Amino acid sequence: MRSTMRHLLASGVLGVALVATALPAQAAPTAAVVFNTGHLDLVDVAYEDGALEVGVHDEDNDVEYGAGEVKLIVKRQAKVTVPADPAFAFLGTPGVSTVWVLPQIQNSNLIWPGIAAEEIGVGVFAGDALTLSVRSVDGPGQLAIYTENAVGQPTVLADSGDGLPDAITVTAGDHSHANWAFDKAGAYRVTVRATGTLAATGQRVTSEPATLRFTVKS
């Protein structure tokens, strides 16, 4: 949780707590926060103290998490048949194959996945543009991230089925939504990182990799 940790460091509370409390040599890891519904920015890009960071933002409760602090559940209700349109062949056989989709349009029964750079001010990066790189997808199947226009035609942003990495352009100050589609049930690890060029210096900065963990229910 980036904001919480920064607040504690700034206030000195964290330092006092560490001095006052002796931790065991091998403390048990903190349990992940599990989400299966809600408005979540799965990729929340921020620029602080000279560094780009990628985390997860719970929009409903305004809480920020590190990618490793959350577990994302794609419920059975997300399973749909691929539209019977050749434009959706990247998902499988149109009208035949099934996929699990976290949708671009909000469905209160599922996670509503966002991509955000709202914490980045206008003018910080050249052209107010950053690149979100989908580095790898580890799991039993493929992941496609895509949008649909007003008449239901798709634009593919990233597709592990035809090779990675894939690059998604993100605009500083922006917040957008897309469909995240998995073609098989099981556990996935999706690794992303963000890159941008500082407008003032021309320096290129890149975040540490952030790995999202999904469980797609059969």
C-alpha positions as CSV (number, residue, x, y, z in Angstrom):
1,M,0.0,0.0,0.0
2,R,2.2,2.9,-1.3
3,S,0.3,5.8,0.3
4,T,0.0,4.2,3.7
5,M,3.7,3.4,3.8
6,R,4.8,6.8,2.7
7,H,2.6,8.4,5.4
8,L,4.1,6.3,8.1
9,L,7.6,7.0,7.1
10,A,7.0,10.7,6.9
11,S,5.4,10.8,10.3
12,G,8.0,8.7,12.1
13,V,5.3,6.3,13.3
14,L,6.8,3.4,11.4
15,G,10.3,3.9,12.9
16,V,8.9,4.0,16.4
17,A,6.9,0.9,15.8
18,L,10.0,-1.0,14.5
19,V,12.1,0.0,17.5
20,A,9.3,-0.9,20.0
21,T,8.4,-4.3,18.5
22,A,10.9,-7.1,18.1
23,L,9.9,-9.2,15.1
24,P,10.6,-12.9,14.8
25,A,13.5,-13.9,12.5
26,Q,11.0,-15.3,10.0
27,A,7.7,-13.4,10.3
28,A,4.7,-15.0,8.5
29,P,3.9,-13.2,5.3
30,T,0.9,-11.0,5.3
31,A,-2.2,-12.6,3.7
32,A,-3.1,-11.1,0.3
33,V,-6.3,-9.0,0.0
34,V,-8.7,-10.9,-2.2
35,F,-10.9,-9.1,-4.7
36,N,-13.6,-10.7,-6.9
37,T,-15.8,-7.6,-7.5
38,G,-15.3,-3.9,-7.4
39,H,-13.8,-1.0,-9.4
40,L,-10.0,-1.7,-9.4
41,D,-7.3,0.0,-11.3
42,L,-5.3,-3.2,-12.0
43,V,-2.5,-1.0,-13.3
44,D,-2.1,2.3,-11.3
45,V,0.9,4.3,-12.5
46,A,2.5,6.9,-10.2
47,Y,5.6,9.0,-10.3
48,E,7.1,9.9,-6.9
49,D,10.5,10.9,-5.7
50,G,12.1,10.4,-9.1
51,A,10.7,6.9,-9.6
52,L,7.8,5.4,-11.6
53,E,5.7,2.9,-9.6
54,V,3.0,0.5,-10.7
55,G,0.4,-0.7,-8.1
56,V,-3.3,-1.6,-7.7
57,H,-5.9,1.0,-6.7
58,D,-9.1,0.0,-5.1
59,E,-11.3,2.9,-6.4
60,D,-14.3,2.0,-4.3
61,N,-12.4,2.5,-1.0
62,D,-9.5,4.7,-2.3
63,V,-6.8,2.3,-1.1
64,E,-3.6,1.6,-2.9
65,Y,-1.8,-1.7,-2.8
66,G,1.4,-3.2,-4.2
67,A,0.7,-5.7,-6.9
68,G,2.0,-8.5,-4.6
69,E,-0.5,-7.6,-1.9
70,V,-3.6,-8.5,-3.8
71,K,-5.2,-11.7,-5.3
72,L,-7.7,-11.2,-8.1
73,I,-10.5,-13.6,-8.7
74,V,-12.2,-14.0,-12.1
75,K,-15.5,-15.6,-11.2
76,R,-17.4,-18.3,-13.1
77,Q,-19.9,-15.6,-14.1
78,A,-17.2,-14.0,-16.3
79,K,-17.3,-17.0,-18.7
80,V,-18.8,-16.1,-22.1
81,T,-18.8,-17.3,-25.7
82,V,-16.6,-15.5,-28.1
83,P,-18.7,-13.2,-30.3
84,A,-19.6,-14.7,-33.7
85,D,-17.6,-12.1,-35.5
86,P,-14.2,-12.8,-37.2
87,A,-12.8,-9.6,-35.6
88,F,-12.8,-11.5,-32.3
89,A,-10.7,-14.5,-33.6
90,F,-7.8,-13.4,-31.4
91,L,-9.9,-14.8,-28.5
92,G,-10.6,-18.2,-30.1
93,T,-13.1,-19.5,-32.6
94,P,-15.8,-16.9,-33.0
95,G,-19.2,-18.2,-31.8
96,V,-17.7,-21.4,-30.4
97,S,-14.8,-20.8,-28.0
98,T,-15.4,-19.6,-24.4
99,V,-13.4,-17.0,-22.5
100,W,-13.5,-15.4,-19.0
101,V,-13.8,-11.6,-19.4
102,L,-13.4,-8.9,-16.8
103,P,-15.4,-6.3,-18.8
104,Q,-14.7,-2.8,-20.0
105,I,-18.3,-1.9,-19.1
106,Q,-19.0,-2.2,-15.4
107,N,-20.7,-5.4,-14.1
108,S,-21.2,-5.2,-10.4
109,N,-20.8,-8.9,-10.1
110,L,-17.2,-8.9,-11.4
111,I,-14.0,-6.9,-11.1
112,W,-14.2,-3.8,-13.2
113,P,-10.5,-3.4,-14.4
114,G,-9.0,0.0,-15.0
115,I,-5.7,1.4,-16.2
116,A,-4.8,4.7,-14.6
117,A,-2.1,7.4,-14.5
118,E,-4.2,10.0,-12.6
119,E,-1.4,10.6,-10.1
120,I,0.9,11.9,-12.8
121,G,0.8,15.6,-13.5
122,V,0.5,17.1,-16.9
123,G,3.8,18.1,-18.4
124,V,6.0,15.8,-16.3
125,F,6.5,13.3,-19.2
126,A,7.2,14.2,-22.8
127,G,4.0,14.4,-24.7
128,D,2.2,13.4,-21.4
129,A,2.7,9.8,-22.7
130,L,3.9,6.7,-20.9
131,T,4.3,3.1,-22.1
132,L,2.8,0.2,-20.2
133,S,4.6,-2.9,-21.2
134,V,2.9,-6.3,-20.7
135,R,6.1,-8.3,-20.2
136,S,4.8,-11.9,-19.5
137,V,1.8,-14.0,-18.8
138,D,2.4,-17.2,-17.0
139,G,-0.6,-19.6,-16.7
140,P,-2.6,-22.3,-18.4
141,G,-3.8,-20.1,-21.2
142,Q,-3.6,-16.7,-22.9
143,L,-4.6,-13.2,-21.9
144,A,-5.9,-10.6,-24.2
145,I,-6.5,-6.9,-23.2
146,Y,-8.8,-5.1,-25.6
147,T,-11.4,-2.3,-26.0
148,E,-14.6,-2.2,-27.9
149,N,-16.0,0.8,-29.7
150,A,-19.6,2.0,-29.8
151,V,-20.5,-0.5,-32.4
152,G,-18.8,-3.4,-30.6
153,Q,-15.6,-3.7,-32.8
154,P,-12.5,-4.6,-30.8
155,T,-9.1,-2.9,-30.7
156,V,-6.4,-5.3,-29.2
157,L,-4.1,-3.6,-26.7
158,A,-2.1,-6.7,-25.7
159,D,-2.3,-10.4,-26.6
160,S,-0.1,-13.0,-25.1
161,G,-1.3,-15.4,-27.8
162,D,0.8,-13.7,-30.5
163,G,3.8,-13.0,-28.4
164,L,5.0,-10.6,-25.7
165,P,6.0,-7.9,-24.7
166,D,3.2,-5.7,-25.9
167,A,3.0,-2.0,-25.4
168,I,0.0,0.1,-24.3
169,T,0.1,3.9,-24.4
170,V,-1.1,5.6,-21.2
171,T,-1.7,9.3,-21.0
172,A,-0.7,11.3,-17.8
173,G,-3.8,12.1,-15.8
174,D,-6.0,9.6,-17.6
175,H,-8.1,6.7,-16.4
176,S,-9.4,4.1,-18.9
177,H,-11.1,0.7,-18.9
178,A,-10.6,-2.3,-21.1
179,N,-11.6,-6.0,-21.3
180,W,-9.3,-8.5,-19.8
181,A,-10.0,-11.9,-21.3
182,F,-8.5,-15.3,-20.2
183,D,-9.1,-18.4,-22.4
184,K,-8.6,-21.1,-19.8
185,A,-9.3,-21.5,-16.1
186,G,-6.5,-21.6,-13.6
187,A,-3.8,-19.4,-11.9
188,Y,-2.1,-16.7,-13.9
189,R,0.8,-14.3,-13.2
190,V,0.8,-11.2,-15.4
191,T,3.9,-9.0,-15.2
192,V,3.9,-5.3,-16.3
193,R,6.1,-2.3,-16.1
194,A,5.8,1.4,-17.0
195,T,8.3,3.6,-18.9
196,G,8.3,7.3,-19.7
197,T,10.7,10.1,-20.8
198,L,10.9,13.1,-18.5
199,A,10.0,16.3,-20.3
200,A,12.4,18.5,-18.4
201,T,15.6,16.4,-18.8
202,G,14.9,13.8,-21.5
203,Q,15.8,11.1,-19.0
204,R,14.0,7.8,-19.6
205,V,12.6,6.2,-16.4
206,T,11.2,2.7,-15.9
207,S,9.3,1.2,-13.0
208,E,10.2,-2.1,-11.3
209,P,8.2,-5.0,-12.7
210,A,4.8,-5.5,-11.0
211,T,3.2,-9.0,-11.1
212,L,-0.6,-9.3,-10.8
213,R,-2.0,-12.7,-9.6
214,F,-5.3,-13.9,-11.0
215,T,-7.3,-17.1,-10.3
216,V,-9.8,-17.9,-13.1
217,K,-12.6,-20.1,-11.8
218,S,-13.8,-23.0,-14.0
